[in-house]
Amino acid sequence: MRRLRELAESDRFADVVRVLFALTGIAVWCTMAGPADAIVPALLGAIACALAETDDAWRGRLRGLMVTLLCFAVAAAAVKASLGTPVIFALLLPLGTFALVMLGAASGRYATIATATLILSVYTMIASDGAGATTDGWRGTLAILGGAAWYGSLSLLWSALAPQRAVRHALARLFASLADLIEAKAALFEPVRGLDRDALDLAVSRRNLRTVDALTAARGALLDRIGRRQPRGRAAARLGMFFVAQDIHERISSSHYPYDELAGALYHSDLMFRFGRLLRLQAMACRERADAIRRVAPLRSIALPRAALDDVREAMAYRRRHDPPDQAVDDALSALLTNMQRLQEGIEDEGSLREDADIALQGNEPASLREALARVRLRLDRRSMHFRHAMRLAVGMLGGYALMLALHPRHGYWILLTTLFVCQPGYGATRRRLIQRVAGTTAGLVAGWALLRLLPPGDWRLPVLVASGAAFFAFRLRRYTLATGVITLFVLLCFDRVGAGYDAIGPRLLDTLLGALVAAAAIRWVLPDWRVRRLDDIVADALLALGRYLERIADQYAHGKVDDLPYRIARRDAHAALAAVAGNVAELLAEPGHPRDRGERSLRRLSALQAGLSHLSTLGAHRQRLADADAAVFRQRAQRIAGGFDTLAAHVRAGTPMQALHGLDGSDGVPPDTGLPDETLRLVHRQCRLLVRVHDRIAAIEPA
């Protein structure tokens, strides 16, 4: 029962049940009352509509469904009308592919709909390919649209009946990702000599990338359901949890002192172990919170026991009494403990939204059609990733169609389907998808051959057909090879419904190999988007985002701590920019065509940017109003550092060398931080010095 309960509480369970119900309804209706030859196209339409689904509330899902059905109708009609005329179809195929991929530049929702429309277009080709037994080819096209409309109606009803399920799972994924990030951060608190801290920094960057994605998904789910209304009840509690998660993310991302230097200073002390234990306890609490949200169980506080903080406080007091004084290290330890204490205070106030608090959220969706078109026009540039991927996929689909016409013009649309699924924006993702697709298709065909021999013909095979279609949605996000295997089994059984089951096995394997080769050729030769060519621009964007974040932090030290929307946007943009760098570096390391030392330089840049964001997070975590004179000095210093980041960004983008920052190492009229009487002032100016060090680390790296 416990395993069944865990299965029912998983984030994929609702999707699988919904798809299973939709496919079962189609199979039962077409078998009992409707035309039997409509079952295959209707099932394909339902699956295509499920792939276009987003986690919106019912109003947003209704708008998305209308756009989806409109795109599906236009695409299916165009395919059906031109399929018999190869010249016209060869013109429409790349143009439609390019237009749909560029439509995805408007937002993530449009990208999902555009991809599903492309998939439905190929499904229409496959359904028409097997329509030789039907008397009216257009009936198959209408059946595809009918299956899509049926699933869309079910999805809309499901969203109206369970409006908060998507929010719960988004928050659960957010706290689970925070737990992973905190555990990676705890690994840095190891007073061990010779530790590969660059590898640990890379692990933190990768987990921070997942946390940023989880924050974005949770923000979108909350914004879609709350909108501009004042949240009440559960909505207010969940919004409060989201703000607590943001605060945890900022505080955990902070770095008060270089970890290697801190480990050297505390090599004979257990303080770093104790701080690491605090972080691991916090990670366990966040993971328990994720499980409780997912299970709709009573929520317990994720604040740490006071005894754990008291133990660290006593250990720090013992060190001050017995070790030689070191103000820089003592200040760093004190700030670390203060950071953890304030984190616990924020957690204890969880769910209490002040009336004067700025609780506005900024979404990523375009506010109007004009804004959506403006985003698309902005990407119509040869340097744009969307434009290059659109051109690459369009050429790949045209090449796959030409190959199909040359080999077997009547039954080769699987080539196009494989090319569509395998061709990804990056080389590394395409290579992984190619291996997964070929392996999954082979396994699915073998399993299909065995089932065709074991199961009696006729409607006895329908339950397996329906179950394999639903299983695809259980595995597609985490086990793509297995998902490919079950969807291959699904399509093979669809061919069996029109009397071509065994005949489809050999050609489908050949078509998969051919489609994968077309996708590999496209990613390699058609506007290859090697990440090393784009990394300079993305690093420059990250430097600009760090500068804007620093300016917002300086404003808070002048006027007092306020988590208003402009500050949260600047913080989010800085984290998102660093996540983009981390993602591109990961893709770069999997791509050919660049020297090894260039990859090492990219890793050094990522490590330096991660350190810069950590120091900014430290300043953000300790925000408080300073005296006017002190705030003015800090703001002037912050503006000069931000200006240095802006200048460095221009040099990185242009590929020209850059000099180190001058006048910000203590010679700019600010006394050394060790001579300042106030601990907060010492922390602020020490972090400024560390930011200058980050600037100079990046400036010292040779241009790519």
C-alpha positions as CSV (number, residue, x, y, z in Angstrom):
1,M,0.0,0.0,0.0
2,R,2.9,2.4,0.7
3,R,4.3,1.8,-2.8
4,L,0.9,2.4,-4.3
5,R,0.5,5.6,-2.3
6,E,3.9,6.9,-3.4
7,L,2.9,6.1,-7.0
8,A,-0.4,8.0,-6.6
9,E,1.5,11.0,-5.1
10,S,4.1,11.2,-7.9
11,D,4.0,14.2,-10.2
12,R,3.5,11.9,-13.3
13,F,0.6,9.9,-11.9
14,A,-2.1,12.3,-12.9
15,D,-0.7,12.6,-16.5
16,V,-0.6,8.8,-16.9
17,V,-4.1,8.3,-15.5
18,R,-5.5,11.1,-17.7
19,V,-3.8,9.6,-20.9
20,L,-4.9,6.1,-19.9
21,F,-8.5,7.3,-19.5
22,A,-8.5,9.2,-22.8
23,L,-7.0,6.3,-24.8
24,T,-9.3,3.8,-23.2
25,G,-12.3,6.0,-24.1
26,I,-11.2,6.2,-27.7
27,A,-10.6,2.5,-28.0
28,V,-14.0,1.6,-26.4
29,W,-16.0,4.1,-28.4
30,C,-14.4,3.2,-31.8
31,T,-14.8,-0.5,-31.0
32,M,-18.3,-0.4,-29.7
33,A,-20.0,2.4,-31.5
34,G,-17.8,4.4,-33.8
35,P,-15.9,3.6,-37.0
36,A,-13.2,1.0,-36.2
37,D,-10.8,2.5,-38.7
38,A,-10.7,5.8,-36.8
39,I,-9.2,4.3,-33.7
40,V,-5.5,4.7,-34.8
41,P,-5.7,8.4,-35.9
42,A,-7.8,9.3,-32.9
43,L,-5.2,7.7,-30.5
44,L,-2.4,9.6,-32.3
45,G,-4.3,12.8,-32.0
46,A,-4.8,12.3,-28.2
47,I,-1.2,11.6,-27.7
48,A,-0.1,14.7,-29.7
49,C,-2.5,16.9,-27.6
50,A,-1.1,15.4,-24.4
51,L,2.4,16.4,-25.5
52,A,1.1,20.0,-26.0
53,E,-0.2,20.1,-22.4
54,T,1.1,22.6,-19.9
55,D,0.5,22.9,-16.1
56,D,-1.7,26.0,-16.4
57,A,-4.9,26.7,-14.4
58,W,-8.1,25.9,-16.3
59,R,-8.4,29.4,-17.9
60,G,-4.9,29.2,-19.2
61,R,-5.4,25.6,-20.2
62,L,-8.5,26.6,-22.1
63,R,-6.6,29.3,-24.1
64,G,-3.8,26.9,-24.7
65,L,-6.2,24.2,-25.9
66,M,-7.9,26.6,-28.4
67,V,-4.5,27.6,-29.8
68,T,-3.4,23.9,-29.9
69,L,-6.5,22.8,-31.8
70,L,-6.2,25.7,-34.2
71,C,-2.5,24.8,-34.9
72,F,-3.4,21.1,-35.2
73,A,-6.2,21.8,-37.6
74,V,-4.1,24.0,-39.9
75,A,-1.1,21.6,-39.8
76,A,-3.2,18.4,-40.4
77,A,-5.2,20.0,-43.2
78,A,-2.0,21.3,-44.9
79,V,-0.4,17.9,-44.6
80,K,-3.4,16.1,-45.9
81,A,-3.9,18.5,-48.8
82,S,-0.3,18.5,-50.0
83,L,0.8,14.9,-49.2
84,G,-0.1,13.6,-52.6
85,T,2.0,16.4,-54.4
86,P,5.6,15.9,-53.4
87,V,6.8,19.2,-54.8
88,I,4.3,21.3,-52.8
89,F,4.8,19.1,-49.7
90,A,8.6,19.6,-50.1
91,L,8.1,23.4,-50.0
92,L,5.6,23.4,-47.1
93,L,7.5,21.0,-44.9
94,P,10.6,23.1,-44.2
95,L,8.6,26.4,-44.2
96,G,6.1,25.0,-41.6
97,T,8.9,23.5,-39.5
98,F,10.8,26.8,-39.4
99,A,7.7,28.8,-38.6
100,L,6.7,26.5,-35.7
101,V,10.1,26.4,-34.2
102,M,10.3,30.2,-34.3
103,L,6.9,30.3,-32.7
104,G,8.5,28.7,-29.7
105,A,10.7,31.8,-29.2
106,A,7.6,33.6,-27.8
107,S,7.5,31.5,-24.6
108,G,7.7,28.0,-23.2
109,R,4.0,27.5,-23.6
110,Y,4.2,28.3,-27.4
111,A,7.3,26.1,-27.7
112,T,5.4,23.1,-26.3
113,I,2.5,23.7,-28.6
114,A,4.7,24.2,-31.6
115,T,6.6,20.9,-30.9
116,A,3.4,19.0,-30.5
117,T,2.1,20.5,-33.8
118,L,5.1,19.2,-35.6
119,I,4.6,15.8,-34.0
120,L,0.9,15.8,-35.0
121,S,1.9,16.7,-38.6
122,V,4.1,13.5,-38.8
123,Y,1.4,11.5,-37.1
124,T,-1.0,12.7,-39.8
125,M,1.4,11.4,-42.4
126,I,1.7,8.1,-40.7
127,A,-2.1,7.8,-40.4
128,S,-2.5,8.7,-44.0
129,D,0.1,6.1,-44.9
130,G,-2.0,3.4,-43.3
131,A,-5.3,4.8,-44.7
132,G,-5.3,2.6,-47.7
133,A,-8.0,0.5,-46.2
134,T,-10.2,3.6,-45.5
135,T,-12.7,4.9,-48.0
136,D,-12.3,8.6,-47.0
137,G,-8.8,9.8,-46.3
138,W,-10.0,13.0,-44.7
139,R,-11.9,11.0,-42.1
140,G,-8.6,10.0,-40.6
141,T,-7.6,13.6,-40.4
142,L,-10.8,14.5,-38.6
143,A,-10.3,11.5,-36.3
144,I,-6.9,12.9,-35.3
145,L,-8.4,16.3,-34.5
146,G,-11.3,14.5,-32.7
147,G,-8.9,12.6,-30.5
148,A,-7.0,15.8,-29.7
149,A,-10.2,17.6,-28.8
150,W,-11.3,14.6,-26.6
151,Y,-8.0,14.6,-24.6
152,G,-8.1,18.4,-24.4
153,S,-11.6,18.3,-22.9
154,L,-10.5,15.7,-20.3
155,S,-7.4,17.8,-19.4
156,L,-9.5,20.9,-19.0
157,L,-12.0,19.1,-16.7
158,W,-9.1,17.6,-14.7
159,S,-7.6,21.0,-14.2
160,A,-10.9,22.5,-13.0
161,L,-11.4,19.7,-10.5
162,A,-7.8,19.7,-9.2
163,P,-6.6,23.3,-9.6
164,Q,-3.8,23.2,-7.0
165,R,-2.2,19.8,-7.9
166,A,0.3,21.4,-10.3
167,V,1.3,24.0,-7.6
168,R,1.8,21.4,-5.0
169,H,4.1,19.3,-7.2
170,A,6.0,22.4,-8.4
171,L,6.7,23.4,-4.7
172,A,7.7,19.8,-3.9
173,R,10.2,19.8,-6.7
174,L,11.5,23.2,-5.6
175,F,12.2,22.0,-2.0
176,A,13.7,18.8,-3.3
177,S,16.0,20.7,-5.6
178,L,16.9,23.0,-2.7
179,A,17.8,19.9,-0.6
180,D,20.1,18.7,-3.4
181,L,21.8,22.2,-3.6
182,I,22.3,22.4,0.1
183,E,23.9,19.0,0.2
184,A,26.3,20.1,-2.6
185,K,27.0,23.3,-0.6
186,A,27.7,21.2,2.5
187,A,30.4,19.3,0.7
188,L,32.4,22.6,0.5
189,F,32.7,22.6,4.3
190,E,35.4,19.9,4.4
191,P,38.6,21.0,6.0
192,V,40.6,18.6,3.9
193,R,43.8,19.6,2.1
194,G,44.0,18.8,-1.6
195,L,40.3,18.7,-2.1
196,D,39.2,19.3,-5.7
197,R,37.1,22.4,-5.1
198,D,36.7,23.1,-8.7
199,A,34.8,19.9,-9.1
200,L,32.7,20.7,-6.1
201,D,32.0,24.2,-7.5
202,L,30.9,22.6,-10.8
203,A,28.5,20.3,-8.8
204,V,27.1,23.3,-7.0
205,S,26.6,25.0,-10.4
206,R,24.7,22.1,-11.9
207,R,22.4,21.7,-8.9
208,N,21.9,25.4,-8.8
209,L,20.8,25.1,-12.5
210,R,18.1,22.7,-11.4
211,T,17.0,24.9,-8.5
212,V,16.7,27.9,-10.8
213,D,14.5,25.8,-13.2
214,A,12.4,24.7,-10.2
215,L,12.0,28.3,-9.0
216,T,10.8,29.3,-12.5
217,A,8.3,26.5,-12.7
218,A,6.9,27.2,-9.2
219,R,6.7,30.9,-9.9
220,G,4.8,30.3,-13.1
221,A,2.3,27.9,-11.4
222,L,1.6,30.4,-8.6
223,L,1.3,33.3,-10.9
224,D,-1.1,31.5,-13.2
225,R,-3.4,30.7,-10.3
226,I,-3.1,33.8,-8.2
227,G,-2.8,36.4,-10.9
228,R,-3.2,39.9,-9.6
229,R,-5.6,38.9,-6.7
230,Q,-4.6,39.1,-3.1
231,P,-4.0,35.5,-2.1
232,R,-6.0,34.0,0.8
233,G,-5.9,30.7,2.6
234,R,-3.9,28.0,1.0
235,A,-2.9,30.2,-1.9
236,A,-1.3,32.7,0.6
237,A,0.4,29.8,2.5
238,R,1.9,28.4,-0.7
239,L,3.1,31.8,-1.8
240,G,4.7,32.2,1.6
241,M,6.5,28.9,1.1
242,F,7.7,30.1,-2.3
243,F,9.2,33.3,-0.8
244,V,10.8,31.2,2.0
245,A,12.3,29.0,-0.7
246,Q,13.7,32.1,-2.5
247,D,15.2,33.3,0.8
248,I,16.8,29.9,1.4
249,H,18.2,29.9,-2.1
250,E,19.8,33.3,-1.6
251,R,21.3,32.5,1.8
252,I,22.5,29.1,0.8
253,S,24.1,30.5,-2.4
254,S,26.2,32.9,-0.2
255,S,29.9,32.6,0.4
256,H,31.4,34.6,3.2
257,Y,35.0,33.6,2.8
258,P,37.0,31.6,0.2
259,Y,36.5,28.0,1.2
260,D,40.0,26.9,0.6
261,E,41.4,29.7,2.8
262,L,38.8,29.0,5.4
263,A,39.7,25.3,5.4
264,G,43.3,26.1,5.9
265,A,42.6,28.5,8.8
266,L,40.3,25.9,10.5
267,Y,42.3,22.8,9.6
268,H,42.7,21.8,13.3
269,S,39.2,22.8,14.3
270,D,35.8,21.0,13.9
271,L,33.9,24.2,13.1
272,M,33.7,23.5,9.4
273,F,32.3,20.1,10.1
274,R,29.7,21.6,12.4
275,F,28.6,24.1,9.7
276,G,28.5,21.3,7.2
277,R,26.3,19.4,9.6
278,L,23.9,22.4,9.9
279,L,23.6,22.4,6.2
280,R,22.9,18.7,5.9
281,L,20.2,19.0,8.6
282,Q,18.7,21.8,6.6
283,A,18.8,19.7,3.5
284,M,17.0,16.8,5.3
285,A,14.3,19.2,6.5
286,C,13.8,20.6,3.0
287,R,13.5,17.0,1.7
288,E,10.9,16.2,4.3
289,R,9.0,19.3,3.4
290,A,9.0,18.2,-0.3
291,D,7.6,14.8,0.7
292,A,4.9,16.4,2.9
293,I,3.8,18.7,0.2
294,R,3.6,15.9,-2.3
295,R,1.6,13.7,0.1
296,V,-0.7,16.5,1.3
297,A,0.5,15.7,4.8
298,P,0.6,18.2,7.7
299,L,3.6,20.5,7.3
300,R,6.1,20.6,10.1
301,S,8.6,23.5,10.5
302,I,11.8,23.0,8.6
303,A,13.7,25.2,11.1
304,L,16.7,23.6,12.7
305,P,16.8,22.6,16.4
306,R,18.2,25.4,18.5
307,A,20.6,23.0,20.1
308,A,22.4,22.6,16.7
309,L,23.0,26.3,16.5
310,D,24.0,26.5,20.1
311,D,26.6,23.8,19.6
312,V,28.2,25.9,16.8
313,R,28.0,29.0,18.9
314,E,29.8,27.3,21.8
315,A,32.5,26.0,19.5
316,M,33.1,29.4,18.1
317,A,33.4,30.9,21.6
318,Y,36.0,28.2,22.5
319,R,38.0,29.0,19.4
320,R,38.1,32.7,20.3
321,R,39.4,31.8,23.8
322,H,42.1,29.4,22.7
323,D,43.2,30.2,19.2
324,P,45.2,33.2,18.0
325,P,42.9,36.1,16.9
326,D,42.1,36.3,13.2
327,Q,39.5,39.0,12.6
328,A,38.8,38.1,9.0
329,V,38.1,34.4,9.8
330,D,36.2,35.3,13.0
331,D,34.0,37.8,11.1
332,A,33.4,35.1,8.4
333,L,32.3,32.6,11.0
334,S,30.1,35.1,12.8
335,A,28.5,36.1,9.5
336,L,27.9,32.4,8.6
337,L,26.2,31.8,11.9
338,T,24.1,35.0,11.6
339,N,23.1,33.9,8.1
340,M,21.9,30.5,9.5
341,Q,20.1,32.2,12.4
342,R,18.3,34.7,10.1
343,L,17.4,31.8,7.8
344,Q,15.7,30.1,10.8
345,E,13.8,33.3,11.6
346,G,12.5,33.5,8.1
347,I,11.5,29.9,8.1
348,E,9.6,30.4,11.5
349,D,7.7,33.3,9.9
350,E,6.7,31.1,7.0
351,G,3.2,31.7,5.6
352,S,2.8,35.1,7.2
353,L,2.6,37.7,4.4
354,R,2.6,41.3,5.7
355,E,-0.1,43.6,4.4
356,D,2.6,46.0,3.1
357,A,4.8,43.4,1.6
358,D,5.4,43.4,-2.2
359,I,4.2,40.0,-3.2
360,A,4.0,40.7,-7.0
361,L,5.4,38.0,-9.3
362,Q,6.7,38.5,-12.8
363,G,5.8,35.9,-15.3
364,N,7.6,34.8,-18.5
365,E,4.6,34.6,-20.8
366,P,4.0,37.5,-23.3
367,A,1.2,39.9,-22.2
368,S,-0.2,40.3,-25.7
369,L,0.1,39.0,-29.3
370,R,2.2,42.0,-30.2
371,E,4.7,41.2,-27.4
372,A,4.8,37.5,-28.6
373,L,5.5,38.6,-32.2
374,A,8.2,41.0,-30.9
375,R,10.0,38.2,-29.2
376,V,9.9,36.1,-32.3
377,R,11.2,39.0,-34.4
378,L,14.0,39.5,-31.9
379,R,15.1,35.9,-32.5
380,L,15.2,36.2,-36.3
381,D,18.9,36.7,-36.3
382,R,21.6,34.4,-37.5
383,R,23.3,34.4,-34.0
384,S,20.1,33.3,-32.3
385,M,19.9,29.8,-31.0
386,H,16.2,29.6,-32.0
387,F,16.9,30.7,-35.5
388,R,19.8,28.3,-36.0
389,H,17.8,25.4,-34.6
390,A,14.8,26.3,-36.7
391,M,17.0,26.3,-39.9
392,R,18.7,23.1,-38.9
393,L,15.5,21.2,-38.2
394,A,13.8,22.6,-41.4
395,V,16.7,21.4,-43.5
396,G,16.8,18.1,-41.6
397,M,13.1,17.4,-42.2
398,L,13.5,18.3,-45.9
399,G,16.5,16.0,-46.2
400,G,14.6,13.2,-44.4
401,Y,11.7,13.6,-46.9
402,A,14.1,13.5,-49.9
403,L,15.7,10.3,-48.5
404,M,12.2,8.8,-47.9
405,L,11.3,9.5,-51.5
406,A,14.5,7.9,-52.8
407,L,14.1,4.7,-50.7
408,H,10.4,3.9,-50.0
409,P,8.1,6.8,-50.8
410,R,4.9,5.3,-49.4
411,H,6.0,4.0,-45.9
412,G,9.0,6.1,-44.8
413,Y,7.5,8.8,-42.6
414,W,9.2,7.2,-39.6
415,I,12.3,8.8,-40.9
416,L,10.8,12.3,-40.4
417,L,9.5,11.3,-36.9
418,T,13.0,10.1,-35.9
419,T,14.6,13.3,-37.3
420,L,12.1,15.4,-35.4
421,F,12.7,13.7,-32.1
422,V,16.5,13.3,-32.3
423,C,17.5,16.8,-33.7
424,Q,18.0,18.9,-30.6
425,P,19.3,22.5,-30.2
426,G,22.7,21.3,-28.9
427,Y,25.2,18.7,-30.1
428,G,25.4,16.9,-26.8
429,A,21.6,16.7,-26.4
430,T,21.3,15.4,-30.0
431,R,24.0,12.7,-29.4
432,R,22.3,11.5,-26.2
433,R,18.9,11.5,-27.9
434,L,20.2,9.6,-30.9
435,I,21.6,6.8,-28.8
436,Q,18.4,6.6,-26.7
437,R,16.1,6.7,-29.7
438,V,17.9,3.9,-31.5
439,A,18.2,1.7,-28.4
440,G,14.6,2.3,-27.4
441,T,13.2,1.7,-30.9
442,T,15.1,-1.6,-31.2
443,A,13.9,-2.8,-27.9
444,G,10.3,-1.7,-28.7
445,L,10.4,-3.5,-32.1
446,V,11.7,-6.7,-30.4
447,A,9.0,-6.5,-27.8
448,G,6.4,-5.8,-30.4
449,W,7.5,-8.8,-32.5
450,A,7.1,-11.0,-29.4
451,L,3.7,-9.7,-28.5
452,L,2.4,-10.1,-32.0
453,R,3.4,-13.8,-31.8
454,L,2.0,-14.3,-28.3
455,L,-1.3,-12.4,-28.4
456,P,-4.2,-13.5,-30.5
457,P,-5.1,-11.1,-33.3
458,G,-8.0,-8.7,-33.1
459,D,-9.2,-6.6,-30.2
460,W,-7.3,-8.7,-27.7
461,R,-4.3,-6.5,-28.4
462,L,-6.1,-3.2,-27.7
463,P,-5.3,-3.2,-23.9
464,V,-1.6,-3.5,-24.7
465,L,-1.9,-0.7,-27.2
466,V,-3.6,1.6,-24.7
467,A,-1.2,0.7,-21.9
468,S,1.9,1.3,-24.0
469,G,0.6,4.8,-25.0
470,A,0.0,5.7,-21.3
471,A,3.4,4.2,-20.3
472,F,5.1,6.6,-22.6
473,F,4.0,9.6,-20.4
474,A,5.2,7.8,-17.3
475,F,8.8,7.5,-18.6
476,R,9.3,10.3,-21.2
477,L,10.9,12.9,-18.8
478,R,13.2,10.6,-16.8
479,R,13.8,7.4,-18.9
480,Y,13.6,8.4,-22.5
481,T,15.0,5.1,-23.8
482,L,12.3,3.2,-22.1
483,A,9.7,5.8,-23.2
484,T,10.9,5.3,-26.8
485,G,10.5,1.6,-26.5
486,V,6.9,1.7,-25.3
487,I,5.9,4.4,-27.9
488,T,7.5,2.2,-30.6
489,L,5.4,-0.7,-29.4
490,F,2.4,1.6,-29.4
491,V,2.9,2.6,-33.1
492,L,3.7,-0.9,-34.1
493,L,0.4,-2.1,-32.7
494,C,-1.3,0.8,-34.5
495,F,0.2,-0.5,-37.8
496,D,-1.1,-4.0,-36.8
497,R,-4.6,-2.5,-36.6
498,V,-4.4,-1.8,-40.4
499,G,-2.8,-5.2,-41.1
500,A,0.9,-4.2,-41.3
501,G,2.3,-5.3,-38.0
502,Y,5.0,-7.7,-39.0
503,D,5.7,-5.8,-42.2
504,A,6.5,-2.7,-40.2
505,I,9.2,-4.1,-38.0
506,G,12.2,-4.2,-40.5
507,P,11.4,-0.9,-42.2
508,R,10.8,0.9,-38.9
509,L,14.3,-0.1,-37.7
510,L,15.9,1.0,-40.9
511,D,13.9,4.3,-40.9
512,T,15.0,5.0,-37.3
513,L,18.7,4.6,-38.3
514,L,18.2,6.8,-41.4
515,G,16.3,9.5,-39.4
516,A,19.0,9.5,-36.7
517,L,21.7,9.9,-39.4
518,V,19.9,12.8,-40.9
519,A,19.6,14.5,-37.5
520,A,23.3,13.9,-36.8
521,A,24.2,15.4,-40.2
522,A,22.0,18.4,-39.6
523,I,23.5,19.2,-36.2
524,R,27.0,18.8,-37.6
525,W,26.8,20.7,-40.8
526,V,23.8,23.0,-40.9
527,L,24.6,26.2,-38.9
528,P,26.4,24.2,-36.2
529,D,25.7,25.9,-32.9
530,W,28.8,24.9,-31.1
531,R,28.5,26.2,-27.5
532,V,32.0,27.5,-27.5
533,R,30.9,30.1,-30.1
534,R,28.1,31.3,-28.0
535,L,29.7,31.1,-24.5
536,D,31.3,34.5,-24.7
537,D,28.0,36.2,-25.2
538,I,26.4,34.2,-22.4
539,V,29.3,35.0,-20.0
540,A,28.9,38.7,-20.9
541,D,25.2,38.6,-20.2
542,A,26.0,37.0,-16.8
543,L,28.5,39.7,-16.0
544,L,25.9,42.4,-16.8
545,A,23.3,40.6,-14.6
546,L,25.8,40.5,-11.7
547,G,26.3,44.2,-12.1
548,R,22.6,44.9,-11.9
549,Y,22.2,42.7,-8.9
550,L,25.0,44.5,-7.1
551,E,23.3,47.9,-7.8
552,R,20.0,46.7,-6.4
553,I,21.8,45.4,-3.3
554,A,23.5,48.8,-2.8
555,D,20.1,50.5,-2.9
556,Q,18.9,48.2,-0.1
557,Y,21.8,49.1,2.1
558,A,20.9,52.7,1.6
559,H,17.2,52.4,2.2
560,G,16.7,49.2,4.2
561,K,15.9,45.6,3.4
562,V,12.8,45.3,1.3
563,D,12.1,42.2,-0.8
564,D,10.4,44.2,-3.5
565,L,9.8,43.1,-7.1
566,P,12.8,45.0,-8.7
567,Y,15.2,43.4,-6.2
568,R,13.8,39.9,-6.7
569,I,13.9,40.4,-10.5
570,A,17.6,41.4,-10.4
571,R,18.3,38.4,-8.1
572,R,16.4,36.0,-10.4
573,D,18.1,37.4,-13.5
574,A,21.6,36.9,-11.9
575,H,20.9,33.3,-11.0
576,A,19.2,32.6,-14.4
577,A,22.3,34.0,-16.2
578,L,24.7,31.9,-14.2
579,A,22.4,28.8,-14.8
580,A,22.6,29.6,-18.6
581,V,26.4,29.6,-18.4
582,A,26.4,26.3,-16.5
583,G,24.1,24.7,-19.0
584,N,26.2,25.9,-21.9
585,V,29.5,24.8,-20.4
586,A,27.9,21.3,-19.8
587,E,26.9,21.2,-23.5
588,L,30.3,22.5,-24.6
589,L,32.2,19.7,-22.8
590,A,30.2,17.1,-24.9
591,E,30.8,18.8,-28.3
592,P,33.7,18.2,-30.7
593,G,35.8,20.8,-32.5
594,H,37.4,22.7,-29.6
595,P,40.8,22.3,-27.9
596,R,41.0,20.9,-24.4
597,D,42.4,24.1,-23.0
598,R,39.4,26.0,-24.2
599,G,37.1,23.8,-22.2
600,E,39.3,24.3,-19.1
601,R,39.1,28.1,-19.6
602,S,35.3,27.8,-19.8
603,L,35.3,25.9,-16.5
604,R,37.5,28.5,-14.9
605,R,35.1,31.2,-16.0
606,L,32.1,29.3,-14.6
607,S,33.9,28.8,-11.3
608,A,34.7,32.5,-11.1
609,L,31.1,33.6,-12.0
610,Q,29.8,31.1,-9.3
611,A,32.1,32.8,-6.8
612,G,30.9,36.2,-7.8
613,L,27.3,35.3,-7.4
614,S,28.0,33.7,-4.1
615,H,29.6,37.0,-2.8
616,L,26.6,38.9,-4.1
617,S,24.3,36.5,-2.3
618,T,26.3,37.1,0.9
619,L,25.6,40.9,0.5
620,G,22.0,40.2,-0.2
621,A,21.6,37.9,2.7
622,H,22.9,40.5,5.2
623,R,21.0,43.5,3.8
624,Q,20.3,46.2,6.4
625,R,20.3,50.0,6.4
626,L,23.7,51.6,6.9
627,A,24.4,55.1,8.1
628,D,24.1,57.6,5.3
629,A,27.8,58.2,5.0
630,D,28.6,54.5,5.0
631,A,25.8,53.7,2.5
632,A,27.1,56.5,0.1
633,V,30.6,55.0,0.2
634,F,29.3,51.5,-0.4
635,R,27.1,52.7,-3.2
636,Q,30.0,54.5,-4.9
637,R,32.1,51.4,-4.6
638,A,29.4,49.1,-5.8
639,Q,28.8,51.3,-8.9
640,R,32.5,51.2,-9.8
641,I,32.5,47.4,-9.5
642,A,29.3,47.1,-11.5
643,G,30.9,49.4,-14.1
644,G,33.9,47.1,-14.1
645,F,31.7,44.1,-14.8
646,D,30.0,46.0,-17.6
647,T,33.3,46.9,-19.2
648,L,34.6,43.3,-18.8
649,A,31.4,42.1,-20.4
650,A,32.1,44.2,-23.5
651,H,35.6,42.8,-23.7
652,V,34.5,39.2,-23.3
653,R,31.9,39.7,-26.0
654,A,34.4,41.2,-28.3
655,G,37.1,38.6,-27.5
656,T,39.7,41.3,-26.4
657,P,42.0,41.2,-23.4
658,M,41.0,43.2,-20.2
659,Q,43.0,44.7,-17.5
660,A,42.5,44.2,-13.7
661,L,40.4,46.7,-11.8
662,H,42.5,49.5,-10.2
663,G,41.7,51.7,-7.3
664,L,39.3,49.2,-5.7
665,D,41.8,47.2,-3.6
666,G,41.8,49.6,-0.7
667,S,43.3,52.6,-2.4
668,D,40.0,54.3,-3.2
669,G,39.7,56.2,0.1
670,V,38.1,53.3,2.0
671,P,40.0,52.1,5.0
672,P,41.0,48.4,5.1
673,D,38.0,46.3,6.3
674,T,40.0,45.0,9.3
675,G,40.1,48.6,10.7
676,L,36.4,49.2,10.5
677,P,34.6,49.2,13.9
678,D,31.3,47.7,12.6
679,E,31.1,44.0,11.7
680,T,28.6,44.7,8.9
681,L,30.8,47.3,7.4
682,R,33.7,44.9,7.4
683,L,31.6,42.3,5.8
684,V,30.4,44.7,3.1
685,H,33.8,45.9,2.1
686,R,35.4,42.5,2.3
687,Q,32.8,41.2,-0.1
688,C,33.6,44.1,-2.4
689,R,37.2,43.1,-2.4
690,L,36.3,39.5,-3.2
691,L,34.1,40.7,-6.1
692,V,37.1,42.7,-7.4
693,R,39.1,39.4,-7.1
694,V,36.4,37.7,-9.1
695,H,36.6,40.4,-11.8
696,D,40.3,40.0,-12.1
697,R,40.1,36.2,-12.2
698,I,37.8,36.4,-15.3
699,A,39.9,39.2,-16.8
700,A,43.0,37.1,-16.5
701,I,41.5,34.2,-18.5
702,E,42.6,34.4,-22.1
703,P,39.9,35.1,-24.7
704,A,38.4,32.0,-26.3
